[in-house]
Amino acid sequence: MVGNYAAKRASDGASAPPRAKTVSDFMTKKLITFHPDDSLEDVMNKLLKHKISGAPVVNESNELVGVISEGDCLKVITKSKYHNTPQRAQRVGDYMAKEVVTTTPDRDIMLVAEDFLSKRIRRFPVLDGGRLVGQISQKDVMKAVLEMESQTW
């Protein structure tokens, strides 16, 4: 007799194995984003105000075109101080990282942890079908691991 094994296990009181935790379970969905024409001064103020280390840069169609970070801002500050030029006129598009490593919402959270270690970056924009849907950071992964400690690995 052919039957539904999952239904049989459920009726026996056995539970299905837990589903793997993915990026979508822990990613930040409400993002601070910037545009290439934004001023670096505005970026620095928002990074400090929101206590974040970087953010995605999107175009008019809300497509990911880069990432701007504290490190990018520091490079501009030191260069402008050295050359005695104000950084207020600088634009995000001139200093953002344009080659961005991304991930997907369905990627296993432990694989993302390995990605952070191997790629040595602090955040991954999350794309679903080419559309920016969130961002996952190293802190998000640490939260995930702490939450998972109460479960069987």
N, C-alpha and C positions, 0 to 999 in steps of 0.2 A: 504494500500500500504506500502510495506517495503522499507525503504530508508536509505541512509547513513546520520545519524544524524550530524556527524562532517562536512560533505560536506554541508548540509543544513544550519548549523550554520555559516559556512564560507561565504556562499552566502548571508546570512542575515546581514553580517558585524560583527557578534559576533566572538570573538577570543576564542581559546581554553584556558583552565586554564594553567598558566605557569607550566612547569615541575619542579619538586623538584630539588634543587641543590645537587650535589653529590660530593664525594671525588674526582672523576676524573676531575671535573671542576676546582679544586683548588690545587691539589697535585703538588709537585715538581717531574718532570720526569727525569731531568738530575741530577743524584745523584753522590755525592762523596761516594765511598764505600771503604771498607778495606777488607783485607784477614786475616785469623787467624794467619798467619806467619809474618805479618807486625810488625814492632817495635812500641812500644808505643811512642817513641820519634817522629817517623814519624807521627803518629796519632795526637799527640799534636800540631806539627807544622802545619799540614793541617787544624785541627779544628780552630786554631788561624788565619791562612792565609785566610780561606774561611768564617770566622765569623759564624761558625755553632757550635751547642752544642753537636752534636753526629751524628753518621752515621751507616748505616747497614754494617754488616760483611757478606761477601759471600764466598762460596767455589769456586773451579775451574770451576764448572758448572754454576756459577752465581746464586746459590740457597742460600737463606737466612739461615745463621747459627747462627746469633747473632746480637747484637747492642753494639757499644762502645760509651761511653759518656764522657763528661768533668768530671762528678762525678767519673767514673771508673778510669780515669787518676789521679784525685786528690787523690784517695785512694792509688794508687801506689806511687805517689810522697811522701805523708806523711809517708807511711810505709818504703820506701827506705831511706828517710832522717832520720827517727828514728833509723833504723838499719845500717845506713851509708853504704848503698849498691847502686850502680848506677842503674837507671831505664832503661838505654839504652838497656840492654840485654833483657828486658821484652817483651813478645809477646802478641798481641791482644787476641789470642785464650785463654790465661790464665786468662784474666780479663774481657772479654766481658760478657754481659748478654746473656745467652743461651736460656732462656725461654722468648720468645718475643711475645708480644701482637700485633697482626696485624689487618688490616682492608681490605676491598675490595673497588674497584673503584666505585661500584654502591651504596655504603652506603650513606644515607642522611647526609648532612653536619651538620645538627642540632643534629642528633644522635651521630655523632662523637664528637661534642662539649660536649655532656653529658658523653661520654666515657672518654674524657680527665678529666672531673671533678671527675668521680667515680673511675677511675683507677690511677689518680695522676701521669701520665707520660707525657713527653713533645713531643713525636713524635710516630707515628704509621707507620711502613713500610706497603706499600700497595701491596698486593698479588692478582694476577689474575690467577686462575688455578694453584696455587702454585708457580708462577713465580713472582719475584720482578719487579714491574712496576713503583714504585714511593714511595713517602713518604709524609705524611701530618703532619704538625706541628700545634701547638696552634696558631702561627702567621698566618698560612694559613687560619685557621677557622675565626680568627678575621677579616682578609681581606674579607672573604666571607660574614660575617655578615654585614660589612660596605657596601658592594656592594648590598646586599639584602635589606638594609634599604629603598632604593628608590622603592622597589617593595612591593606589598601587601604580608604580611606573611600569 
